[in-house]
Amino acid sequence: MKTILSAIALSGALLFSALSVADEAPLVSVNINQASAGEIAEVLQGVGQARAEAIVAYREEHGPFTDADALTEVSGVGPATINNNRARIVVE
């Protein structure tokens, strides 16, 4: 019985350890002033190909974004999308 409990405890510790490592994976970012629509769609959560194309079209028409919050000027991109991706968005 003691061996079974030890095995269960070890399994739980290994699982928790693996989950912790997954949470610490490097965060990928994207420069919204240089990236293609495909790159934007791949990196930003909640932004599909059509919305990424709208971001690129807006950038081409109006010039580079000054900060992440400027993305709200693009139709369909709201504060929640920006806040969910703030660490992924680079503006250079």
VOPAKOL-388968 format. One record per atom (N, C-alpha, C, O): residue in three letters; atom name; z, x, y. Coordinates in steps of 0.05 Angstrom, whole numbers, plus 32768, in hexadecimal, padded with zeros to 4 digits. Atoms other than C-alpha are relative to their C-alpha. Example, Ala and Ser with C-alpha at 12.3 -4.5 7.8 and 13.67 -1.06 7.14 Angstrom:
REM residues 2
 res atom   zz   xx   yy
 Ala    N 8000 8012 7FE8
 Ala   CA 809C 80F6 7FA6
 Ala    C 8000 8012 8018
 Ala    O 800D 8027 8018
 Ser    N 7FFF 7FF0 7FE8
 Ser   CA 808F 8111 7FEB
 Ser    C 800E 7FF1 8016
 Ser    O 8012 7FFB 802C
END
This chain:
REM residues 92
 res atom   zz   xx   yy
 Met    N 8000 8011 7FE8
 Met   CA 8000 8000 8000
 Met    C 8000 8011 8019
 Met    O 7FF2 800C 802C
 Lys    N 7FFF 7FEE 7FEA
 Lys   CA 8012 8039 802F
 Lys    C 7FE5 800D 8005
 Lys    O 7FDE 8011 801C
 Thr    N 801A 7FF3 7FFE
 Thr   CA 7FCF 805A 8021
 Thr    C 7FEC 7FED 800D
 Thr    O 7FDB 7FF5 801D
 Ile    N 8012 8014 7FF5
 Ile   CA 7FAA 801A 8031
 Ile    C 8004 7FFC 801E
 Ile    O 7FF1 7FFC 802E
 Leu    N 7FFA 8003 7FE3
 Leu   CA 7FCE 8012 8074
 Leu    C 7FF7 8019 8010
 Leu    O 7FEE 8016 8026
 Ser    N 8009 7FE7 7FF3
 Ser   CA 7FC0 805B 8085
 Ser    C 7FE2 8000 8003
 Ser    O 7FD7 8008 8018
 Ala    N 801E 8001 7FFF
 Ala   CA 7F76 8051 8075
 Ala    C 7FF7 7FEC 8016
 Ala    O 7FE4 7FF2 8024
 Ile    N 8006 8014 7FEC
 Ile   CA 7F74 8012 80A1
 Ile    C 8005 800C 801C
 Ile    O 7FF5 8008 802E
 Ala    N 7FF9 7FF4 7FE6
 Ala   CA 7F97 8037 80DA
 Ala    C 7FEC 8015 8008
 Ala    O 7FE3 8016 801F
 Leu    N 8014 7FEB 7FFB
 Leu   CA 7F67 8072 80D4
 Leu    C 7FE5 7FF4 8008
 Leu    O 7FD8 7FFD 801A
 Ser    N 8019 800D 7FFA
 Ser   CA 7F2B 8044 80D4
 Ser    C 8000 7FF4 801C
 Ser    O 7FEC 7FF7 802B
 Gly    N 7FFD 800B 7FE5
 Gly   CA 7F44 8021 8112
 Gly    C 7FFF 8015 8015
 Gly    O 7FF2 8011 802A
 Ala    N 8000 7FEA 7FEC
 Ala   CA 7F50 8062 8136
 Ala    C 7FE4 800C 8003
 Ala    O 7FDC 8012 8019
 Leu    N 801C 7FF6 7FFE
 Leu   CA 7F0A 807B 8125
 Leu    C 7FEE 7FED 800E
 Leu    O 7FDD 7FF6 801E
 Leu    N 8011 8014 7FF2
 Leu   CA 7EEA 803B 813C
 Leu    C 8006 8000 801E
 Leu    O 7FF3 8000 802E
 Phe    N 7FF9 7FFF 7FE3
 Phe   CA 7F11 803C 817E
 Phe    C 7FF5 8019 800D
 Phe    O 7FEC 8018 8023
 Ser    N 800A 7FE7 7FF6
 Ser   CA 7EFE 8085 8187
 Ser    C 7FE2 7FFF 8005
 Ser    O 7FD9 8009 8019
 Ala    N 801D 8002 7FFD
 Ala   CA 7EB5 8076 817C
 Ala    C 7FF8 7FEE 8018
 Ala    O 7FE5 7FF4 8026
 Leu    N 8005 8012 7FE9
 Leu   CA 7EB7 803D 81AE
 Leu    C 8006 800E 801A
 Leu    O 7FF7 8009 802E
 Ser    N 7FF9 7FF2 7FE7
 Ser   CA 7ED8 8069 81E2
 Ser    C 7FEB 8014 8007
 Ser    O 7FE4 8017 801F
 Val    N 8016 7FEC 7FFB
 Val   CA 7EA2 809E 81DB
 Val    C 7FE8 7FF1 800A
 Val    O 7FDA 7FFB 801C
 Ala    N 8018 8010 7FF7
 Ala   CA 7E6C 8068 81E3
 Ala    C 8004 7FF8 801D
 Ala    O 7FF0 7FF7 802C
 Asp    N 7FFB 8008 7FE4
 Asp   CA 7E8D 8051 8224
 Asp    C 7FFC 8017 8013
 Asp    O 7FF7 8013 802B
 Glu    N 8002 7FE9 7FEF
 Glu   CA 7E8A 8098 823E
 Glu    C 7FE4 800C 8001
 Glu    O 7FE0 8022 800B
 Ala    N 801C 7FF6 8000
 Ala   CA 7E3F 80A0 8233
 Ala    C 7FF7 8003 801D
 Ala    O 7FFF 7FF3 802E
 Pro    N 8009 7FFC 7FE5
 Pro   CA 7E1D 80BB 8271
 Pro    C 7FF1 7FE8 800B
 Pro    O 7FE1 7FDB 7FFC
 Leu    N 800D 8017 7FF3
 Leu   CA 7E06 8085 82A1
 Leu    C 7FE5 8009 800B
 Leu    O 7FE4 801D 8019
 Val    N 801B 7FF9 7FF7
 Val   CA 7DBC 8086 82AF
 Val    C 7FFD 7FF3 801C
 Val    O 8005 7FDC 8020
 Ser    N 8005 800B 7FE6
 Ser   CA 7DA7 807C 82F7
 Ser    C 7FE2 8000 8007
 Ser    O 7FD3 800D 7FF9
 Val    N 801C 8002 7FF9
 Val   CA 7D66 806C 831A
 Val    C 7FFE 8001 801F
 Val    O 800D 7FF2 802D
 Asn    N 8005 7FFF 7FE3
 Asn   CA 7D4D 807E 8360
 Asn    C 7FED 7FEA 8007
 Asn    O 7FD5 7FEB 8000
 Ile    N 8010 8017 7FFB
 Ile   CA 7D34 803C 8379
 Ile    C 7FEA 8005 8015
 Ile    O 7FD8 7FF4 8018
 Asn    N 8014 7FF9 7FED
 Asn   CA 7D0A 805F 83AE
 Asn    C 7FE9 8010 7FF4
 Asn    O 7FD5 8015 8001
 Gln    N 8015 7FF0 800D
 Gln   CA 7CE1 8087 837C
 Gln    C 7FF8 7FF6 7FE4
 Gln    O 7FE3 7FFC 7FDB
 Ala    N 8005 8008 801C
 Ala   CA 7CE5 8065 8338
 Ala    C 7FEA 7FEB 7FFE
 Ala    O 7FE4 7FDC 8010
 Ser    N 8014 8014 8006
 Ser   CA 7CAE 803C 8318
 Ser    C 800F 7FE6 7FF8
 Ser    O 8027 7FE6 7FF4
 Ala    N 7FF5 8019 8009
 Ala   CA 7CB9 7FF3 8307
 Ala    C 800C 8002 7FE4
 Ala    O 8021 7FF7 7FDE
 Gly    N 7FF7 7FFD 801C
 Gly   CA 7CC0 8006 82BE
 Gly    C 801B 800E 7FFF
 Gly    O 802C 8007 7FEF
 Glu    N 7FE7 7FF1 8000
 Glu   CA 7CF7 8038 82CD
 Glu    C 8017 7FEF 800B
 Glu    O 802D 7FF0 8001
 Ile    N 7FEB 8011 7FF4
 Ile   CA 7D1D 8007 82F9
 Ile    C 8008 7FEB 7FEC
 Ile    O 8020 7FE6 7FE8
 Ala    N 7FF9 8015 8014
 Ala   CA 7D19 7FD0 82C4
 Ala    C 800F 800C 7FE8
 Ala    O 8021 7FFE 7FDD
 Glu    N 7FF3 7FF4 8017
 Glu   CA 7D30 8000 828E
 Glu    C 801D 8007 8007
 Glu    O 802F 8005 7FF5
 Val    N 7FE5 7FF6 7FF9
 Val   CA 7D6E 801A 82B4
 Val    C 8012 7FEA 800B
 Val    O 802A 7FE9 8004
 Leu    N 7FEF 8014 7FF3
 Leu   CA 7D87 7FDE 82DD
 Leu    C 8004 7FE8 7FEE
 Leu    O 7FF1 7FDC 7FE5
 Gln    N 7FF9 8017 8010
 Gln   CA 7DAB 7FA9 82B6
 Gln    C 7FFA 7FE6 800F
 Gln    O 8001 7FE3 8026
 Gly    N 8006 801A 7FF4
 Gly   CA 7D93 7F62 82C3
 Gly    C 7FE6 8000 8011
 Gly    O 7FE0 7FED 801E
 Val    N 8019 7FFE 7FF1
 Val   CA 7D52 7F7B 82E3
 Val    C 7FEA 8004 7FEB
 Val    O 7FE8 8019 7FDE
 Gly    N 8017 7FFF 8012
 Gly   CA 7D14 7F6C 82BA
 Gly    C 7FE8 800C 800D
 Gly    O 7FE9 8015 8025
 Gln    N 8019 7FF3 7FF6
 Gln   CA 7CCD 7F86 82C3
 Gln    C 7FF6 7FF2 8019
 Gln    O 7FEE 7FFF 802D
 Ala    N 800A 800E 7FE9
 Ala   CA 7CB9 7F4F 82F4
 Ala    C 8011 8005 8019
 Ala    O 8006 8009 802F
 Arg    N 7FEF 7FFB 7FE9
 Arg   CA 7CF5 7F5A 8321
 Arg    C 7FFE 801D 8009
 Arg    O 7FFE 8023 8021
 Ala    N 8004 7FE4 7FF9
 Ala   CA 7CEC 7FA5 831E
 Ala    C 7FE5 8004 800F
 Ala    O 7FE4 8014 8021
 Glu    N 801A 7FFF 7FF2
 Glu   CA 7CA3 7F9C 8333
 Glu    C 8003 7FF5 801D
 Glu    O 7FF7 8000 802F
 Ala    N 7FFB 800B 7FE5
 Ala   CA 7CBC 7F72 836E
 Ala    C 800F 8015 8011
 Ala    O 800A 8017 8029
 Ile    N 7FF2 7FEB 7FF2
 Ile   CA 7CEB 7FAB 8381
 Ile    C 7FED 8015 800A
 Ile    O 7FEE 801E 8021
 Val    N 8014 7FEC 7FF9
 Val   CA 7CB2 7FDD 8380
 Val    C 7FED 7FF6 8016
 Val    O 7FE6 8004 8029
 Ala    N 8012 800C 7FEC
 Ala   CA 7C84 7FAE 83A7
 Ala    C 800E 7FFF 801B
 Ala    O 8001 8004 8030
 Tyr    N 7FF1 8002 7FE7
 Tyr   CA 7CBA 7FA3 83DC
 Tyr    C 8002 801C 800C
 Tyr    O 7FFE 801F 8025
 Arg    N 7FFE 7FE4 7FF6
 Arg   CA 7CC4 7FEF 83E2
 Arg    C 7FE6 800A 800B
 Arg    O 7FE6 8017 8020
 Glu    N 801A 7FF7 7FF7
 Glu   CA 7C7A 7FFB 83E9
 Glu    C 7FF8 7FF2 801A
 Glu    O 7FEB 7FFE 802B
 Glu    N 8006 800F 7FE8
 Glu   CA 7C74 7FC6 841F
 Glu    C 8012 8006 8018
 Glu    O 8009 8008 802E
 His    N 7FEC 7FFD 7FEA
 His   CA 7CB4 7FD3 8447
 His    C 800B 801C 8002
 His    O 801B 8022 8015
 Gly    N 7FF5 7FE5 7FFF
 Gly   CA 7CC3 801C 8439
 Gly    C 8019 8003 7FEE
 Gly    O 8021 7FF0 7FE1
 Pro    N 7FEA 7FFA 8012
 Pro   CA 7CFD 803D 8415
 Pro    C 8019 7FF0 8006
 Pro    O 801E 7FE8 801D
 Phe    N 7FE6 800E 7FFD
 Phe   CA 7D40 801A 8409
 Phe    C 8014 8014 800D
 Phe    O 8014 802B 8006
 Thr    N 7FEC 7FEE 7FF3
 Thr   CA 7D78 8035 8435
 Thr    C 801A 8002 7FF0
 Thr    O 8028 8016 7FF1
 Asp    N 7FE9 8000 8012
 Asp   CA 7DAF 8023 8403
 Asp    C 7FFC 7FEB 7FEB
 Asp    O 7FE9 7FDB 7FEC
 Ala    N 8002 8012 8016
 Ala   CA 7DBB 7FFB 83C4
 Ala    C 8000 7FE3 8009
 Ala    O 7FF2 7FD2 7FFE
 Asp    N 7FFD 801C 7FF6
 Asp   CA 7DCE 7FBC 83EB
 Asp    C 7FE6 7FF5 800C
 Asp    O 7FE2 7FDD 800E
 Ala    N 801A 8008 7FF5
 Ala   CA 7D88 7FBB 840A
 Ala    C 7FEF 7FF2 7FEB
 Ala    O 7FDB 7FE4 7FF2
 Leu    N 800E 800D 8015
 Leu   CA 7D6F 7FA3 83C7
 Leu    C 8002 7FE1 8002
 Leu    O 7FF1 7FD3 7FF6
 Thr    N 7FFE 801D 7FFD
 Thr   CA 7D87 7F5D 83DA
 Thr    C 7FE9 7FF4 8010
 Thr    O 7FE5 7FDC 8010
 Glu    N 8018 8009 7FF1
 Glu   CA 7D49 7F59 8406
 Glu    C 7FEA 7FF8 7FEC
 Glu    O 7FD7 7FEA 7FF4
 Val    N 8014 8006 8015
 Val   CA 7D20 7F54 83C5
 Val    C 8008 7FE5 7FF4
 Val    O 801E 7FE1 7FEB
 Ser    N 7FFC 801B 800B
 Ser   CA 7D19 7F0C 83AE
 Ser    C 800A 8002 7FE3
 Ser    O 7FFD 800F 7FD2
 Gly    N 7FF5 8000 801B
 Gly   CA 7D44 7F01 8370
 Gly    C 8014 8015 7FFA
 Gly    O 8020 8015 7FE4
 Val    N 7FEC 7FEB 8004
 Val   CA 7D71 7F3D 8379
 Val    C 8018 7FF9 8012
 Val    O 8015 7FF9 802A
 Gly    N 7FE8 8008 7FF0
 Gly   CA 7DB7 7F27 838E
 Gly    C 8016 8015 7FFE
 Gly    O 8014 8029 7FF0
 Pro    N 7FE9 7FEE 8000
 Pro   CA 7DFA 7F48 839A
 Pro    C 800B 8006 7FE4
 Pro    O 8014 801C 7FDF
 Ala    N 7FF5 7FFC 801B
 Ala   CA 7E10 7F3E 8351
 Ala    C 7FEF 8015 7FF1
 Ala    O 7FFB 8027 7FE4
 Thr    N 8011 7FEC 800E
 Thr   CA 7DD4 7F66 8337
 Thr    C 8005 801C 800B
 Thr    O 8007 802F 7FFC
 Ile    N 7FFA 7FE6 7FF3
 Ile   CA 7DE2 7F9D 8369
 Ile    C 801B 800B 7FF7
 Ile    O 801D 8022 7FF0
 Asn    N 7FE5 7FF7 8008
 Asn   CA 7E2C 7FA0 8359
 Asn    C 8001 8008 7FE3
 Asn    O 800F 801B 7FDC
 Asn    N 8001 7FF9 801D
 Asn   CA 7E1E 7FA1 830E
 Asn    C 7FF2 801B 7FFB
 Asn    O 7FF7 8027 7FE6
 Asn    N 8010 7FE8 8004
 Asn   CA 7DF0 7FDC 8318
 Asn    C 8006 8016 8015
 Asn    O 7FF8 802A 8015
 Arg    N 7FFB 7FED 7FEA
 Arg   CA 7E0E 8001 8354
 Arg    C 8001 801D 7FF7
 Arg    O 7FF7 802F 8004
 Ala    N 7FFE 7FE4 8009
 Ala   CA 7E1E 803F 832B
 Ala    C 7FE6 800B 7FF5
 Ala    O 7FE2 8023 7FF3
 Arg    N 801A 7FF8 800A
 Arg   CA 7DD7 8040 8310
 Arg    C 7FEB 8004 8016
 Arg    O 7FD7 8011 8012
 Ile    N 8013 8000 7FEA
 Ile   CA 7DB4 8039 8354
 Ile    C 8004 8019 8011
 Ile    O 8019 801E 801B
 Val    N 8001 7FE9 7FEF
 Val   CA 7DA1 8078 8379
 Val    C 7FEC 7FFB 8016
 Val    O 7FD7 7FF0 8011
 Val    N 8012 8003 7FEA
 Val   CA 7D82 8077 83BE
 Val    C 7FFD 801C 800E
 Val    O 8010 8026 801A
 Glu    N 8006 7FE6 7FF4
 Glu   CA 7D62 80B9 83D4
 Glu    C 7FE6 7FFF 800F
 Glu    O 7FDE 8013 801A
END
